[in-house]
Amino acid sequence: MLTGADCRASLQDGRRVYFQGRLITDLAAEPALATPLEAIAGNYDKYYSAAPGAVNPVLTAPRPRVLEAAVIGVPDEEWGERVHAFVSLTGESAAAPAQLQEFLAGRLASVKRPRTIEVLAELPKNSVGKIAKAQLREPFWRDAGRLV
């Protein structure tokens, strides 16, 4: 979870902060950064974040027959975090993760594309029917020394 405090610290450290594709130079002008954001942060030559909201609509486009998708950040030794996706497919689809990767290649920037895609029969849901991303994240972050 990327917060306004994280962005402020990054700016103070001299790193560039990008939010929704724009370079952020003044947090006061970005009210959305005052609250926690769901973002996947990486340590390339510049600081970037890939918002799962930018990836989900592409994954659930009609062509690959993805019924539901959940995109999370998982620990990565080289980059800090990397994009990971979970999908459930429609009954008529037999799309493999490699086919989904190929579909995404021409539609998303490389930093936003999931490095790994897991196909699940059904994504876990909470009591109000939303995808339980915390439950999906937990196995990845359990031994990472920090929680998201």
Steps between C-alpha positions, in 0.01 A plus 500: 500500500653830390408799715542874481768465770690254278481744211612789721799296623588404143487863387718604795752227409526648152313218325239573238143400579251413231128463565262395224768570242576857616816625668408630847696798625259640760293268722275788609371517142411128509218442751477135394842441658379616840340157554648152453514383141511153368811499290786274412829677554821412323861615512595557137724796418204711603227434753183376340172347600263285300145542622306172484203701374691558177566129448164342597293649212748370244507153656122476511450616140255278308761334281697290751178391673619592848208507740680672789849630566693616804836673463737529796861586572721218622854522642782496248868499598612701199220757464341519847160393372370353177153472350320167552150418375237247598223424251195281481382410152155466350376143463567494126857624524816298532746788478841422645712758684733517199207592273391771744858635512502516120163679500629760749833557322355739243256667736699593813837658566761247610511640857124447535483148355476219755821297506299202618136404457323231703175351377263410784161330475355783710650806667446521878234748611429681825160521671373775267609322182818696424818319399703433817836636387642480853444125489675481162796712621560323831699196375739724305565751778502260801880458493593831339574681826233761431131505430302687240 
